[in-house]
Amino acid sequence: MRCVIVMAAMSLISGCGTDTPLSDSIGRVSGHALAGPTCPVELPGDPNCQPNPVQGSVQFSQGEDVVSSISLDAEGGFAAEVPAGTYTVTVDTGDTPFPVCTPVDVEVQADADAVVDISCDTGIR
């Protein structure tokens, strides 16, 4: 009997600490990557000078490790499910020098939504 109890306890303990995230430790991150300025001289309310959607992908990193990557849609939007934790969200626009996007840190909570809007600089002055 003692052997059965010890084996059952070992079985329970061996299931702890796995690298596979539990389904209830997943959160959602969404947002937009927009680039501006779009006009050399912007006038308040000018619809022709609104920020433009960025094309490329969004990467979710923890330290040096990229945990997830997702393509931006036509409106510069993204939505991803990632394990709960702290991430640096960056935009990869490929080999183009502009726009330059500022990385954003985000804390993702389990079963919660986090919104991250990323500002990108077009270089227009």
OpenMM code with the backbone's topology and positions (N, CA, C; nanometers):
from openmm import Vec3, app, unit

residues = "MET ARG CYS VAL ILE VAL MET ALA ALA MET SER LEU ILE SER GLY CYS GLY THR ASP THR PRO LEU SER ASP SER ILE GLY ARG VAL SER GLY HIS ALA LEU ALA GLY PRO THR CYS PRO VAL GLU LEU PRO GLY ASP PRO ASN CYS GLN PRO ASN PRO VAL GLN GLY SER VAL GLN PHE SER GLN GLY GLU ASP VAL VAL SER SER ILE SER LEU ASP ALA GLU GLY GLY PHE ALA ALA GLU VAL PRO ALA GLY THR TYR THR VAL THR VAL ASP THR GLY ASP THR PRO PHE PRO VAL CYS THR PRO VAL ASP VAL GLU VAL GLN ALA ASP ALA ASP ALA VAL VAL ASP ILE SER CYS ASP THR GLY ILE ARG".split()
positions = [
    Vec3(0.0819, -0.1187, 0.0000),
    Vec3(0.0000, 0.0000, 0.0000),
    Vec3(0.0868, 0.1258, 0.0000),
    Vec3(0.1921, 0.1240, 0.0827),
    Vec3(0.2801, 0.2395, 0.0899),
    Vec3(0.3424, 0.2678, -0.0470),
    Vec3(0.3768, 0.1659, -0.1228),
    Vec3(0.4360, 0.1805, -0.2553),
    Vec3(0.3386, 0.2505, -0.3499),
    Vec3(0.2100, 0.2167, -0.3426),
    Vec3(0.1083, 0.2778, -0.4285),
    Vec3(0.0948, 0.4262, -0.3962),
    Vec3(0.0958, 0.4601, -0.2689),
    Vec3(0.0839, 0.6005, -0.2287),
    Vec3(0.2055, 0.6791, -0.2768),
    Vec3(0.3251, 0.6248, -0.2605),
    Vec3(0.4468, 0.6932, -0.3046),
    Vec3(0.4441, 0.7131, -0.4559),
    Vec3(0.4017, 0.6117, -0.5312),
    Vec3(0.3967, 0.6226, -0.6773),
    Vec3(0.2929, 0.7266, -0.7204),
    Vec3(0.1802, 0.7318, -0.6506),
    Vec3(0.0775, 0.8312, -0.6838),
    Vec3(0.1295, 0.9720, -0.6564),
    Vec3(0.1988, 0.9915, -0.5463),
    Vec3(0.2546, 1.1232, -0.5134),
    Vec3(0.3603, 1.1633, -0.6152),
    Vec3(0.4455, 1.0708, -0.6573),
    Vec3(0.5477, 1.1005, -0.7570),
    Vec3(0.4848, 1.1376, -0.8899),
    Vec3(0.3760, 1.0721, -0.9240),
    Vec3(0.3050, 1.1026, -1.0477),
    Vec3(0.2507, 1.2447, -1.0456),
    Vec3(0.1957, 1.2857, -0.9323),
    Vec3(0.1432, 1.4221, -0.9193),
    Vec3(0.2546, 1.5251, -0.9266),
    Vec3(0.3650, 1.4981, -0.8583),
    Vec3(0.4766, 1.5917, -0.8562),
    Vec3(0.5397, 1.6040, -0.9935),
    Vec3(0.5530, 1.4953, -1.0669),
    Vec3(0.6182, 1.5006, -1.1978),
    Vec3(0.5382, 1.5832, -1.2976),
    Vec3(0.4096, 1.6052, -1.2731),
    Vec3(0.3283, 1.6874, -1.3624),
    Vec3(0.3481, 1.8353, -1.3390),
    Vec3(0.4167, 1.8734, -1.2321),
    Vec3(0.4385, 2.0149, -1.2009),
    Vec3(0.5620, 2.0661, -1.2736),
    Vec3(0.5609, 2.1939, -1.3062),
    Vec3(0.6783, 2.2573, -1.3627),
    Vec3(0.7037, 2.2261, -1.5075),
    Vec3(0.6044, 2.1867, -1.5831),
    Vec3(0.6266, 2.1604, -1.7242),
    Vec3(0.6373, 2.2916, -1.7991),
    Vec3(0.7004, 2.2880, -1.9170),
    Vec3(0.7153, 2.4074, -1.9996),
    Vec3(0.5903, 2.4386, -2.0793),
    Vec3(0.4954, 2.3502, -2.0843),
    Vec3(0.3733, 2.3717, -2.1602),
    Vec3(0.2780, 2.4584, -2.0792),
    Vec3(0.2370, 2.5763, -2.1357),
    Vec3(0.1468, 2.6623, -2.0590),
    Vec3(0.0094, 2.5992, -2.0444),
    Vec3(-0.0519, 2.6208, -1.9304),
    Vec3(-0.1864, 2.5731, -1.9087),
    Vec3(-0.2833, 2.6639, -1.9827),
    Vec3(-0.3962, 2.6101, -2.0271),
    Vec3(-0.4904, 2.6889, -2.1065),
    Vec3(-0.5422, 2.8104, -2.0305),
    Vec3(-0.5457, 2.8038, -1.8981),
    Vec3(-0.5963, 2.9181, -1.8226),
    Vec3(-0.4887, 3.0230, -1.7964),
    Vec3(-0.3665, 3.0036, -1.8488),
    Vec3(-0.2618, 3.1038, -1.8311),
    Vec3(-0.2365, 3.1819, -1.9599),
    Vec3(-0.3344, 3.1830, -2.0482),
    Vec3(-0.3236, 3.2519, -2.1764),
    Vec3(-0.3956, 3.3861, -2.1692),
    Vec3(-0.3333, 3.4887, -2.2252),
    Vec3(-0.3949, 3.6203, -2.2355),
    Vec3(-0.3955, 3.6650, -2.3807),
    Vec3(-0.4609, 3.7765, -2.4067),
    Vec3(-0.4726, 3.8266, -2.5436),
    Vec3(-0.4134, 3.9668, -2.5503),
    Vec3(-0.3367, 3.9929, -2.6563),
    Vec3(-0.2784, 4.1243, -2.6817),
    Vec3(-0.3261, 4.1698, -2.8189),
    Vec3(-0.3764, 4.2924, -2.8262),
    Vec3(-0.4183, 4.3466, -2.9548),
    Vec3(-0.3805, 4.4933, -2.9612),
    Vec3(-0.3818, 4.5471, -3.0808),
    Vec3(-0.3505, 4.6877, -3.0980),
    Vec3(-0.3262, 4.7228, -3.2424),
    Vec3(-0.2650, 4.8389, -3.2626),
    Vec3(-0.2349, 4.8898, -3.3964),
    Vec3(-0.0938, 4.9481, -3.3978),
    Vec3(-0.0312, 4.9416, -3.5141),
    Vec3(0.0960, 5.0091, -3.5387),
    Vec3(0.0690, 5.1138, -3.6458),
    Vec3(0.0829, 5.2413, -3.6080),
    Vec3(0.0545, 5.3513, -3.6993),
    Vec3(0.1774, 5.4403, -3.7109),
    Vec3(0.2013, 5.4919, -3.8338),
    Vec3(0.3175, 5.5743, -3.8610),
    Vec3(0.2785, 5.7176, -3.8930),
    Vec3(0.3524, 5.8097, -3.8356),
    Vec3(0.3329, 5.9514, -3.8624),
    Vec3(0.4603, 6.0247, -3.8265),
    Vec3(0.4769, 6.1484, -3.8595),
    Vec3(0.3829, 6.2283, -3.9365),
    Vec3(0.3799, 6.1840, -4.0828),
    Vec3(0.2716, 6.2174, -4.1493),
    Vec3(0.2556, 6.1811, -4.2896),
    Vec3(0.2635, 6.3027, -4.3817),
    Vec3(0.2670, 6.4217, -4.3254),
    Vec3(0.2809, 6.5459, -4.4018),
    Vec3(0.3943, 6.6275, -4.3408),
    Vec3(0.4723, 6.6995, -4.4247),
    Vec3(0.5801, 6.7807, -4.3685),
    Vec3(0.5300, 6.8937, -4.2788),
    Vec3(0.4139, 6.9470, -4.3094),
    Vec3(0.3514, 7.0483, -4.2255),
    Vec3(0.2088, 7.0020, -4.2004),
    Vec3(0.1791, 6.9688, -4.0762),
    Vec3(0.0456, 6.9194, -4.0434),
    Vec3(-0.0394, 7.0306, -3.9853),
    Vec3(-0.1608, 7.0386, -4.0360),
    Vec3(-0.2586, 7.1306, -3.9810),
    Vec3(-0.3568, 7.0504, -3.8980),
    Vec3(-0.3958, 7.1022, -3.7819),
    Vec3(-0.4900, 7.0283, -3.6975),
    Vec3(-0.6170, 6.9910, -3.7745),
    Vec3(-0.6536, 6.8643, -3.7647),
    Vec3(-0.7767, 6.8158, -3.8271),
    Vec3(-0.7668, 6.7849, -3.9751),
    Vec3(-0.6505, 6.7986, -4.0359),
    Vec3(-0.6349, 6.7700, -4.1788),
    Vec3(-0.6426, 6.6194, -4.2012),
    Vec3(-0.7475, 6.5711, -4.2699),
    Vec3(-0.7629, 6.4269, -4.2894),
    Vec3(-0.6544, 6.3652, -4.3777),
    Vec3(-0.5851, 6.4456, -4.4561),
    Vec3(-0.4787, 6.3936, -4.5423),
    Vec3(-0.3504, 6.3651, -4.4651),
    Vec3(-0.3435, 6.4079, -4.3402),
    Vec3(-0.2212, 6.3930, -4.2612),
    Vec3(-0.2372, 6.2960, -4.1436),
    Vec3(-0.3367, 6.2114, -4.1504),
    Vec3(-0.3581, 6.1131, -4.0440),
    Vec3(-0.2478, 6.0068, -4.0491),
    Vec3(-0.2128, 5.9460, -3.9354),
    Vec3(-0.1133, 5.8376, -3.9363),
    Vec3(-0.1565, 5.7232, -4.0277),
    Vec3(-0.0578, 5.6600, -4.0889),
    Vec3(-0.0822, 5.5480, -4.1802),
    Vec3(-0.0556, 5.4147, -4.1115),
    Vec3(-0.1311, 5.3110, -4.1505),
    Vec3(-0.1035, 5.1768, -4.0970),
    Vec3(0.0354, 5.1301, -4.1412),
    Vec3(0.1021, 5.0589, -4.0539),
    Vec3(0.2342, 5.0036, -4.0826),
    Vec3(0.2166, 4.8619, -4.1361),
    Vec3(0.2990, 4.8256, -4.2325),
    Vec3(0.3003, 4.6901, -4.2863),
    Vec3(0.4223, 4.6167, -4.2307),
    Vec3(0.4048, 4.4919, -4.1952),
    Vec3(0.5134, 4.4117, -4.1408),
    Vec3(0.4593, 4.3104, -4.0419),
    Vec3(0.5353, 4.2855, -3.9375),
    Vec3(0.4928, 4.1894, -3.8361),
    Vec3(0.5225, 4.2436, -3.6963),
    Vec3(0.4530, 4.1870, -3.5991),
    Vec3(0.4712, 4.2215, -3.4589),
    Vec3(0.5344, 4.1016, -3.3899),
    Vec3(0.6362, 4.1289, -3.3080),
    Vec3(0.7028, 4.0227, -3.2351),
    Vec3(0.6864, 4.0455, -3.0850),
    Vec3(0.6623, 3.9371, -3.0146),
    Vec3(0.6487, 3.9381, -2.8688),
    Vec3(0.7712, 3.8678, -2.8122),
    Vec3(0.8538, 3.9428, -2.7390),
    Vec3(0.9806, 3.8893, -2.6889),
    Vec3(0.9859, 3.8947, -2.5375),
    Vec3(1.0571, 3.7980, -2.4830),
    Vec3(1.0925, 3.7963, -2.3415),
    Vec3(1.2440, 3.7823, -2.3384),
    Vec3(1.3111, 3.8922, -2.3027),
    Vec3(1.4572, 3.8939, -2.3112),
    Vec3(1.4983, 3.8835, -2.4564),
    Vec3(1.5869, 3.7910, -2.4870),
    Vec3(1.6342, 3.7708, -2.6243),
    Vec3(1.5455, 3.6745, -2.7038),
    Vec3(1.4487, 3.6117, -2.6380),
    Vec3(1.3669, 3.5089, -2.7016),
    Vec3(1.2386, 3.5664, -2.7607),
    Vec3(1.2171, 3.5435, -2.8911),
    Vec3(1.0908, 3.5798, -2.9549),
    Vec3(0.9927, 3.4660, -2.9262),
    Vec3(0.8880, 3.4979, -2.8515),
    Vec3(0.7898, 3.3982, -2.8094),
    Vec3(0.6852, 3.3768, -2.9175),
    Vec3(0.6472, 3.4860, -2.9860),
    Vec3(0.5429, 3.4780, -3.0872),
    Vec3(0.5625, 3.5905, -3.1875),
    Vec3(0.5154, 3.5682, -3.3093),
    Vec3(0.5208, 3.6701, -3.4134),
    Vec3(0.3934, 3.6596, -3.4953),
    Vec3(0.3379, 3.7755, -3.5351),
    Vec3(0.2137, 3.7768, -3.6116),
    Vec3(0.2193, 3.8917, -3.7115),
    Vec3(0.1623, 3.8721, -3.8283),
    Vec3(0.1601, 3.9756, -3.9313),
    Vec3(0.0587, 4.0835, -3.8972),
    Vec3(0.0930, 4.2072, -3.9304),
    Vec3(-0.0011, 4.3184, -3.9174),
    Vec3(-0.1016, 4.3095, -4.0314),
    Vec3(-0.2285, 4.3453, -4.0044),
    Vec3(-0.3280, 4.3444, -4.1110),
    Vec3(-0.3205, 4.4752, -4.1908),
    Vec3(-0.4072, 4.4936, -4.2879),
    Vec3(-0.4054, 4.6104, -4.3759),
    Vec3(-0.4250, 4.7414, -4.3005),
    Vec3(-0.4873, 4.7367, -4.1844),
    Vec3(-0.5085, 4.8568, -4.1028),
    Vec3(-0.3991, 4.8752, -3.9973),
    Vec3(-0.2941, 4.7933, -4.0026),
    Vec3(-0.1879, 4.8000, -3.9028),
    Vec3(-0.2256, 4.7328, -3.7725),
    Vec3(-0.3321, 4.6545, -3.7736),
    Vec3(-0.3811, 4.5897, -3.6526),
    Vec3(-0.3233, 4.4511, -3.6316),
    Vec3(-0.3301, 4.4072, -3.5073),
    Vec3(-0.2867, 4.2722, -3.4722),
    Vec3(-0.3630, 4.2248, -3.3499),
    Vec3(-0.3707, 4.0952, -3.3340),
    Vec3(-0.4278, 4.0319, -3.2153),
    Vec3(-0.3621, 3.8948, -3.2013),
    Vec3(-0.3153, 3.8656, -3.0808),
    Vec3(-0.2466, 3.7388, -3.0571),
    Vec3(-0.2771, 3.6885, -2.9173),
    Vec3(-0.2750, 3.5573, -2.9026),
    Vec3(-0.2854, 3.4949, -2.7715),
    Vec3(-0.1467, 3.4457, -2.7338),
    Vec3(-0.1031, 3.4827, -2.6130),
    Vec3(0.0292, 3.4446, -2.5637),
    Vec3(0.0164, 3.4027, -2.4177),
    Vec3(0.1109, 3.3235, -2.3688),
    Vec3(0.1090, 3.2887, -2.2266),
    Vec3(0.1225, 3.4147, -2.1408),
    Vec3(0.0603, 3.4147, -2.0253),
    Vec3(0.0698, 3.5279, -1.9338),
    Vec3(0.2165, 3.5570, -1.9030),
    Vec3(0.2504, 3.6852, -1.8954),
    Vec3(0.3871, 3.7255, -1.8667),
    Vec3(0.4133, 3.8661, -1.9163),
    Vec3(0.5383, 3.9096, -1.9049),
    Vec3(0.5793, 4.0414, -1.9505),
    Vec3(0.6513, 4.0273, -2.0837),
    Vec3(0.6127, 4.1103, -2.1792),
    Vec3(0.6681, 4.1043, -2.3147),
    Vec3(0.7123, 4.2421, -2.3606),
    Vec3(0.8109, 4.2433, -2.4497),
    Vec3(0.8443, 4.3620, -2.5269),
    Vec3(0.7860, 4.3387, -2.6651),
    Vec3(0.7008, 4.4313, -2.7089),
    Vec3(0.6337, 4.4197, -2.8383),
    Vec3(0.7070, 4.5108, -2.9361),
    Vec3(0.7561, 4.4517, -3.0453),
    Vec3(0.8289, 4.5280, -3.1468),
    Vec3(0.7655, 4.5043, -3.2832),
    Vec3(0.7870, 4.6008, -3.3727),
    Vec3(0.7383, 4.5891, -3.5100),
    Vec3(0.8586, 4.5688, -3.6007),
    Vec3(0.8489, 4.4683, -3.6864),
    Vec3(0.9524, 4.4414, -3.7865),
    Vec3(0.8965, 4.4840, -3.9218),
    Vec3(0.9568, 4.5873, -3.9808),
    Vec3(0.9110, 4.6366, -4.1114),
    Vec3(0.9994, 4.5861, -4.2246),
    Vec3(1.0862, 4.4918, -4.1960),
    Vec3(1.1730, 4.4363, -4.2998),
    Vec3(1.2985, 4.5194, -4.3169),
    Vec3(1.3429, 4.5323, -4.4403),
    Vec3(1.4688, 4.5998, -4.4705),
    Vec3(1.4555, 4.7503, -4.4893),
    Vec3(1.3376, 4.8061, -4.4694),
    Vec3(1.3176, 4.9492, -4.4897),
    Vec3(1.3697, 5.0277, -4.3688),
    Vec3(1.4353, 5.1439, -4.3927),
    Vec3(1.4846, 5.2222, -4.2795),
    Vec3(1.3728, 5.2951, -4.2036),
    Vec3(1.2628, 5.3248, -4.2696),
    Vec3(1.1489, 5.3909, -4.2069),
    Vec3(1.0226, 5.3156, -4.2423),
    Vec3(0.9268, 5.3125, -4.1553),
    Vec3(0.9200, 5.3815, -4.0274),
    Vec3(1.0011, 5.3099, -3.9196),
    Vec3(1.0377, 5.3880, -3.8189),
    Vec3(1.1056, 5.3363, -3.7001),
    Vec3(1.0018, 5.3303, -3.5888),
    Vec3(0.9783, 5.2108, -3.5375),
    Vec3(0.8734, 5.1911, -3.4373),
    Vec3(0.9344, 5.1740, -3.2985),
    Vec3(0.8738, 5.2397, -3.2014),
    Vec3(0.9197, 5.2340, -3.0632),
    Vec3(0.8682, 5.1073, -2.9959),
    Vec3(0.9565, 5.0214, -2.9422),
    Vec3(0.9107, 4.9021, -2.8699),
    Vec3(0.8271, 4.9410, -2.7482),
    Vec3(0.7325, 4.8540, -2.7143),
    Vec3(0.6429, 4.8782, -2.6009),
    Vec3(0.6443, 4.7548, -2.5108),
    Vec3(0.6576, 4.7774, -2.3804),
    Vec3(0.6480, 4.6677, -2.2835),
    Vec3(0.5029, 4.6516, -2.2403),
    Vec3(0.4605, 4.5260, -2.2248),
    Vec3(0.3237, 4.4990, -2.1837),
    Vec3(0.3214, 4.3805, -2.0874),
    Vec3(0.2348, 4.3902, -1.9872),
    Vec3(0.2115, 4.2803, -1.8933),
    Vec3(0.0824, 4.2113, -1.9368),
    Vec3(0.0923, 4.0839, -1.9723),
    Vec3(-0.0237, 4.0065, -2.0160),
    Vec3(-0.0720, 3.9220, -1.8991),
    Vec3(-0.1967, 3.9414, -1.8624),
    Vec3(-0.2590, 3.8660, -1.7543),
    Vec3(-0.3379, 3.7483, -1.8127),
    Vec3(-0.3458, 3.6395, -1.7385),
    Vec3(-0.4246, 3.5237, -1.7812),
    Vec3(-0.5703, 3.5633, -1.7957),
    Vec3(-0.6335, 3.5157, -1.9022),
    Vec3(-0.7756, 3.5389, -1.9282),
    Vec3(-0.8113, 3.6871, -1.9341),
    Vec3(-0.7192, 3.7699, -1.9826),
    Vec3(-0.7447, 3.9136, -1.9902),
    Vec3(-0.6955, 3.9670, -2.1245),
    Vec3(-0.7464, 4.0840, -2.1613),
    Vec3(-0.7062, 4.1512, -2.2846),
    Vec3(-0.6155, 4.2688, -2.2511),
    Vec3(-0.5071, 4.2824, -2.3253),
    Vec3(-0.4177, 4.3981, -2.3135),
    Vec3(-0.4144, 4.4673, -2.4487),
    Vec3(-0.4205, 4.5995, -2.4485),
    Vec3(-0.4171, 4.6767, -2.5723),
    Vec3(-0.2848, 4.7505, -2.5792),
    Vec3(-0.2164, 4.7352, -2.6931),
    Vec3(-0.0862, 4.7971, -2.7148),
    Vec3(-0.0910, 4.8692, -2.8490),
    Vec3(-0.0807, 5.0013, -2.8455),
    Vec3(-0.0704, 5.0779, -2.9687),
    Vec3(0.0743, 5.1221, -2.9852),
    Vec3(0.1280, 5.0986, -3.1038),
    Vec3(0.2696, 5.1232, -3.1293),
    Vec3(0.2825, 5.2423, -3.2241),
    Vec3(0.3591, 5.3420, -3.1810),
    Vec3(0.3843, 5.4611, -3.2628),
    Vec3(0.5110, 5.4406, -3.3436),
    Vec3(0.5020, 5.4754, -3.4709),
    Vec3(0.6156, 5.4620, -3.5596),
    Vec3(0.6446, 5.5964, -3.6241),
    Vec3(0.7717, 5.6292, -3.6378),
    Vec3(0.8152, 5.7563, -3.6931),
    Vec3(0.8495, 5.7384, -3.8400),
    Vec3(0.7875, 5.8206, -3.9270),
    Vec3(0.8111, 5.8129, -4.0707),
    Vec3(0.9388, 5.8827, -4.1134),
    Vec3(0.9928, 5.9717, -4.0284),
    Vec3(1.1109, 6.0470, -4.0636),
    Vec3(1.0789, 6.1775, -4.1359),
    Vec3(0.9521, 6.2022, -4.1662),
    Vec3(0.9123, 6.3259, -4.2331),
    Vec3(0.9235, 6.4408, -4.1336),
    Vec3(0.9868, 6.5502, -4.1761),
    Vec3(0.9994, 6.6678, -4.0899),
    Vec3(0.9648, 6.7914, -4.1679),
] * unit.nanometer
topology = app.Topology()
chain = topology.addChain("A")
for resn in residues:
    res = topology.addResidue(resn, chain)
    for name in ("N", "CA", "C"):
        topology.addAtom(name, app.Element.getBySymbol(name[0]), res)
